[in-house]
Amino acid sequence: MTDLGGSAQSWSLVAFCSIVTVTLLLCVLTGPDRDDLEEFYTGYRTLSPLRNGLAVAGDYISAATVLTIGGVIALCGYDGVVLALSTLLSLLLLMFLLAEPLHNTGRFTMGDALSRRVPGRAVRITACVVTLLSLIPMMIVQLAGVGQLLAFILGFSDGAMQTGCILGAGILMISYAALGGMRGTALIQIIKTVMLLGSGLVVAVLVLSSFGWHPGTMLDTAAQRSGTGRAFLQYGLQFSDGPHPALDMISTQVAIVLGGACLPHVTMRMYTAGNARQVRRTMSWAVSSVALFMLVITVVSLGATALVGRERITAADPHGSTAYLLGARAVFGSEVSRAEGLVFSTVTTAIFLTLLASVAGMTLACANSLAHDVFASRNKGMPALREMTLARTCALIVGIPVVLLAALAQHRSLQPLATLSFCMGASAIAPALVYSLFWRRFSKAGLLGTLIGGSVAVLVLMSGTRLVSGSPTSAFPEADLNWFPFTTTALVSVPVGFACGWLGTVLSGRRSARRARERYAGIEQLILAGPPRRRPSWSPDGP
């Protein structure tokens, strides 16, 4: 409960309905023509660097960022700040290492970028399967969060109401992806990023002003009210109950840095820029926006601990996922004016839109991969209208099971699903992209080995973590199958992913290695420098 009273709750509901109506209308108005694939998949590559950068930032600032990292900052202090910085480092990795090569080699999907180096339908199908495995768990987490968010803000606890919210949000996410395409989902991400940054900055300023503009005072108060004392400001609190807290923290950081940079709904934004210069400017805007929001969420979440205290945060949610909202609410005091209620409604609406926009972008990435890499690759001459229809149908094929699974899983801990997505990105997709873009000898067997081996390693190891079973806050607290010593799998599964790619390539033989080198030599300039620019024709006798 937010304790804002009936009037503020009514205004929040009005704001939710208004933003849903406006964004759905914008998706319809900016949606692509029915037979224009380039517009549906990339928006004609006409998004300006600022708009594209805000869209990339929107993909990074997901509900997992706002709610999960905000909760870790509020409950664990220093460790949460490190995770926030890891998210920013992930975006910097994408900016400096992968952004331009992905733009140069990709067309619509991750399968396009991988098959540029290693052609074959098997590569495309495997890339599609890995895309689904990496994004569907995160989609379930985001959708399930819609019911919990509305229940928290509007004050209802009826399970049927929460399920109805999930179903309604699922219909919206499918509509955004199917009707809006790349340009429509990018527009929603831009609106969400602007609202989230604007409202967050206002709340962060109010939090700092309540402590006399002294961050040190806020930190000391947060440490006192955290229930952990000075450990709140030191490394290792998040995993202190595990057998190897330092290694567990490193594993989590590796998963966020590598996984966040390589998730398919983020890398597909690299294909929407017009040229390499626009890619660089896009990433500059994205990094600036994410850095600003990491500062905002740190201030608001620490302020929540200082103003509200750990007991009230964990009472609302054991993982602290409502800390950002509690901090925004607490800064207004017991009496809330109309202007303050409006600010809080903007904060809650921005988070609600964050959930919808994130799931819509992931749905689009899954639908694009399923339509383009699986169905269209089987029929090279498929008409554009048919592929467009397939892509929109695939949004339904992906979205409906996700909605049903989110409704079934809403009352369980969903942290293992979010962790699974990042670990899949770090262990399967990251090695495949790095090897494909930068290793001359990398073969088809190595690529398939990386994608399959990394995925299997994550799925097997994740089943043995304490996020799944063995603790009161796990997804299945009644079971005890906890045999893996770390919370995330990245410390083991990332080396396994790279090793599978190396082993598959080495065992392919010399002939395969020679063909791989020849293939790489033919596209090396494209990968590293992009397509050659056409020189303008010039004649000394010309005008």
N, C-alpha and C positions, 0 to 999 in steps of 0.2 A: 504494500500500500504506500502511496506517496503522501497521504495526509494533506492533499491540496484542497480538498473539499469538492463538492459537487460541481460548482461553477467552473473551476479550473479543469476538472476531468471532462466536463462537457466541451470546453474549448479545445482540449486535446483531441477529443473524438471528431470535432468539426474540422480541426486541422488535418487529421489523418484522412478523412473523407475528401477534403479539398485537394490535398496533394495527390491522392490516388486519381481523382478525376482529371486534374490538370496533366499529370504525367502520361496517363493513358491517352488523352486527347493529343498530346504532343507526339506520342509514338505513332498514332494513326496519321497525323499530318506529315511527319517526317519519314514515314515508312517508304521502302523502296517500291518501284514499279514491279508488277507481278512477274516480269521475265528478265529482270536486270540483276544478274548474279554479282557483278562487280559492286553494285551499290549495296546489295544485301550483305555481302561478306566483308566489305572494306569501307563502305560509304564513299566510294570513288576515290579514296585516299585524299580527300579534300579538307579534312579536319585541320584547323590551324594548330600550330604547336601548343598554344595556350589551352585550347579546348581538349586536344588530345592528351596533354599532360595532366589536366584535371581529371580526365577519364581514367588514365593509368593510376593516378593517385586514388581515385574512387575504388578501383579494383583492389588496391592494396589496403585501403582503410575499410575493411569488411567488418561484419559484426564480431568476428573472432578478434579483430584488433581492438575495437571499442570496448567490447564486453569482457573478453578473456584477459587481454593484457591489462586493461583497466583494473580488473579484479586482482591480478597478480601484484600490480603496483600497490593497491590498497592493502593487501594482506601480507605481502612479503617485502615491500619497500625496494631495497637496492636491487634485488633479483628481477623485479618487474621492470625497473628502469633499464637494466641490461637487455631484457627481452625487447623492449621498445627500440633500443638502439640497434639490436640485431635485425629488426624489421627494416630500419632505415639502411643498414649495411646491405641487406638483401637487394634493395632497390639500386644501391650504388653498384653492386655486382652486375646486375642486369644492364645498367647504364654503360659501364666501361668495358664489359666483356662480351655480352651477348646481343645487345640491342641492334647494332648495325648489321652484324652478320645474319641475324634472323630476318631483318628487313630485306636484306639483299637476296636471301635464298628462299624465303617463304612467300606464299601467295595468299592462301586463305586459312590454312590450318597448320598445326605442328607436323602432320603427316606430309605436307608439301615440302617443308624445310628438310625433313629427314630423307624423303625419297629423292630429293635433288642430289643428295650424295649417294644414296643406295636405292636405286629404283626397284620397284616390285610391289605387287599388291599385298604380299605378306607383311611388308613393312608398314603399309598404310593401315591394314586391319589391326596389327599389334599396337600401333600408335593410337588408334581409336580406342581400343580396349583400355590402354593405360590412361588415356584422357578421361574415360568414364570412371575408372577406379580412383583416380586422383581427385575428381571434382564432385562426384555424387555424394560421398560422405560429408563434404563441407556443405553441400546444398541441403542435406538433411538437417545439419546443425543449425543453419541459418533459418530455415523454415520453422523448425521447432521453436526457435527463439522468438518468432513472431507472437505465438500464443502466450508465452511467458511474459513478453514485454507488455502486451496489451493488458494481461491480467494484473501485472504489477502497477501499471499506470492508471488504469480505469477502475481498479479495485474489485474485480470479480474473481472468484475462485472456482467457478463451475467448470468441470472438465469438458463438458460438451461445448461451452462457449470458446474455450481455448482451441478445441479441435476445429470448430467452425472458423476461427481466425486463420488457422493453418490452411484450411481448404480454400478460403477466400484469397489468401496471399499466394497460394499455389496457382490459382486461376490467373491472378495478375502477372506472376512471373512468366507463365507460358505466353500470355498475351503480349507482354513486353518483347520477349524474344522473337515470337512468330510475326508480329506486326511491325515492330520497329527495326529489326535487323541490327546491323552494327551502328548505324547512325542513331537510331532510336535509343538503344541501350547506352550509347555514349552520352546522349543528352541527359538521360536520367542520372548517370554517374556524375556529370558536371553539376547538375542541380543539387544532388546529394552532397558533393564535396564542398560546394559554396555554403550550403546551409550548415553543414557540420563544422566547418572552419569558423564561420561567422558567429554562430551561437556559442561554440566552444571558447572562442576568444573572449566573448563577453563574460562567460562564467569564470574563466581563468582569471580575468582581471578582478572580478568581484571576490574570488577566493583569496587572491594575494592582498587585496585591500582590507579584507577582514583580519589579516594578520599584520597590519601596519606596513605592508610592502616589504616584509622581512622574510625571505624564503627560509632562513635558518630557524626562525621561530616556528614556522609551519612544520618543518622537518622534526624539530624537537617535540612538538606537541603530538605529531603523528606517531613518533616512536613511543611516547608515553602511553598513548591510547591504543596502540597496536596489540598490547598484551605480551609483547616479546622483548621490550626494552631496547637496548642498543643493538641487538641482533637484527632489528628491523633495518638498520642502516649498514649492515655488513653482508658480505657475500655468503650464499649457501642456505638461506632460511627456507626457500621454496621446497627443497628436497632434503631437508634435515632429517626426515623420518625414514629415508631410504638408506640402503647399505653403502652407496657410493655417491654422496651428494655432489661432489665436485664434477665427477665424470657425467653424472646425470644432467647437470646444468650445461656442460659442454655439448652433450648430445642434443639437447633441446635447441641450443643456439645454432648448431650445424643444420638441424632440420629446418629452422626458420630462415636462415640465410640462404641455403641452397634451394630449399623447397619453395619459398616465397618467390624467388626470382624466376622459377621455371614452370610454375603452374600454367596450364594452357590458356586459361581465360585472361592471364596477364600477357603472355607472349603474343597472343593474337592481336593485341593493340599495336605491336610493332609493324604489322602489315598495313596499318591504316595511314601511315605517314607517307608523304609524297616522295621524299628523297632522304639521303643520309643526313643532310644538314637539319632537316625538320625532325628527324629521329633524335638528334642530339639536343635540339631545343625542347622537344617534347619531354625528354627525360630530365632536363634541367628544371622545367616547371613541375614535373612530378616529384622530384627529389625535394624541391623547396616546399611544396605543399605537404608532403608526408612529414618532413622535418618539423614544420610548424605544428602539425597536429600531434606529433609525438610529444612536443613540449606542452601542448594544451592538455593532453590526456594525463601526462605526468602530474601537472599542477592540480588538476581537478581530482584525480584519484587520491593523491596524497592529502589534498584538502578534505576529501571524504573521510579518510581515517582520522584526521585531526579534529574535524567538526562533529562526526557521528560516532566514531569508535568502532573497533573491530566487532564487538558483540552484535551491534545492530546490523552491520554489513553481512555477517555470516548468518544472522537470523533471516534476512531477506533471501539469501542464496548462499549455500555453503562454499561455493567457489568464488564468491564476490562479484558475480557478473553484473550486479546492479549498482556497483560502487560509483560508476560515472553518473548515473541518475541520482543516487543519494547525495553525492557531492553537489550536483547542480541544485538539488532541492534544498539542502541544508544551508547553502550560502544566503538564502533569502530570509532565514529566520522563521519564527513561528507565525507571523502575520505576513501574508503575501498580497502585495498590491496587484492591481490589474496589469501594470506593465511587467512586473516580475512574473506573474502567471503567464503572460504572453511569451516571455523569454523561455520559461521552462517548457511551454508547449512547443516552441521552436526546437528546443533540444530533443524532446521526445519524438517529434515528427522527423527530425533529421536522422535519428537512430532507426526509426521505423522505415524510412526511405533507404537507409543503408542496408537493412536486411533485404528489402525487395530488390534494390539495384544489384547487390552482389549476386543474389540467386539468379536474376535475369541474365547477367553477364555469363555466369557459369552454364546456364541452360543453353545460351546461344553457342558457346564454345563446344558443348557436347553435341548439340544438334548439327552444327556445321561439320564436325568431324565425322559423325555418323552418316550424314548425307553425302559429303564430298569424298571422304576416304574409303567408305565401304560400298555405297551404292553407285555413286557416279564413277568411281574408278573401274568398276566392272564393265561399264558401258561408256567408252571414250566419247562417243558421239551423242551423248544424252542431251536433248534440247534444254536450253536454259530454263524455260518455263517448268519443265518436269523436275529439274534439280531444285528449283526454288520451292516447288510444292513439296518435294521430299524433305527439304530442310525444315519447313514449317511443320510438316507432319512429325518429323523427328523431335521437334520441341515437345509435342504431345507425348511421343513414345518415351522420352526421357523424363518429362515433368510429372506425369501421372503416378508412376511408381515412387518417385521421390516424395510427392505429397502424401501418399499412403504410408510410406515408411516413417516420415516425419510425424504423422499423427500417432503412429504406434509407439514411437520411441521418445515422445516428448517428456515423459515422466522419468526417464532414466538419465544417468550422466552421459552427456554427449561429447565429453572431452576426448575420448579415444578416437572418435570419428574425425574430429578436427586435426588431431595429431596424425592420424593415418594419412590425411590428404597431404600435409607438409612432408611427411616421411616418403610418400610415393614420389612427390616432386623431387626431393633431394636424392633418392636412391635409384630411381629408374630414369626419370626425364633428364635430370642434370647431367649424369654421365653420358647419356645418349647424345645430347646436344653438344657437349664439350668435345667428345670424340669425333662426332660427325663434322663439326666445324673446324677442328684444328689438328686432327691426326690423319696424316696422309695414308697410312696403311689400313685404317679402319675398314672392316669388311661387313658384308651382310650378316654373316654368322655372329660377328661381334655385336652388331647393332641389336639383333634379335635377342642375343644372350643378355645384353645390358637391360633391355626393357623387361624381358621375362624374369631374369634372375633377380634384378632389383625389386620387382613387384612381389615375387614369391617370398623373398627374404623379409620384406616389410609385413606381409600378411601373416607369415608364420610367427615372426618375433612379436608382433603386436598382440597376438592372442595370449602371450604369456606375461604381459605387463600388468602392473597393479592398477592401471587405468581401466582394464577390462574386468578384473576380479581380484579378490584378496584384500579389499579394504572397504570401509563403510561408504566411501564416496565413489566407488568404482561403478561401472555400468551394470555389473552383476554382483552385487555385494554378497549374495547368498552362496556364491561359488568361490572356490579358491584354486585357481589354476595358475597362480603367479609363480613362474619359473624363470622369467627374464629379469635381470637385476636392475634394468634402467626403465625410466618412464617412457622415453621415446627410443626408437630403434636406430636412429641415424648413425650412432657411433659404430654400429656393426653393419647395418644394411647399406650405408653409402660405400664403404670399402668393398662390400660384396658386389654391388652394382658395377663399380669400376673394374673389379677383378673379372667379372663375367664377360665384360666387353673386351678386356685384354686377352683373356684366355680363348674366347671364341675367335678372335682375330688371329692369334698365334697358331691355333690349330687348323685354321683354314687352308694353310699351305702357301707355298711361294707363288703359285699361279694366281691365286685369289689376291694375294698381297700386291702382285704386279698390276692386276686390273684395278685394284683400289687406288694405287698411286696414280695410274693413268687417268682414272676418273677424277681424282682430286686435282691433278694438274690442269684438267680442262675447266674446272670451275673455281680454282683458287682465287683468281682475280675477282670473280663475282662475289665470293664469300668475303674477302678482305676489303675490297675497294668498291664493290657494287658494279652495275652495268656501265660500260664505257659511255662517256658523254659524247654526243654528236657535236663536232666542231662546225661552227657556222661557215657556210660557203663564202669565199671571198675572192674577188678577182681585181687585179690592179686596173682593169679597164672598166670596172663596174661603177655605178653611180656613187 
